[in-house]
């Protein structure tokens, strides 16, 4: 930094030299921002063709697999509960 911005070569960066260093850094950053393309814009919206709108962090296959397991557990729980209730009503009453 001294080699580049110490104009009077006294080994100390003065306020004027520091301001020039900051201006050079600002120009370098601005030039880098112009040279780099802007990131793609993502849009989250309801599909226009009537498809289901589902936002998930997982891919479709693992999401479907998890939902299948939950559905199977729900059906099993319902059938077990209904069987238990039927047994209680027929044997205890």
Secondary structure as the mmCIF struct_conf table of DSSP 4:
data_model
#
loop_
_struct_conf.conf_type_id
_struct_conf.id
_struct_conf.beg_label_comp_id
_struct_conf.beg_label_asym_id
_struct_conf.beg_label_seq_id
_struct_conf.end_label_comp_id
_struct_conf.end_label_asym_id
_struct_conf.end_label_seq_id
HELX_RH_AL_P HELX_RH_AL_P1 UNK A 2 UNK A 5
TURN_TY1_P TURN_TY1_P1 UNK A 7 UNK A 8
BEND BEND1 UNK A 10 UNK A 12
HELX_RH_AL_P HELX_RH_AL_P2 UNK A 15 UNK A 35
BEND BEND2 UNK A 36 UNK A 36
HELX_LH_PP_P HELX_LH_PP_P1 UNK A 37 UNK A 42
TURN_TY1_P TURN_TY1_P2 UNK A 48 UNK A 49
BEND BEND3 UNK A 57 UNK A 58
HELX_RH_AL_P HELX_RH_AL_P3 UNK A 60 UNK A 91
#
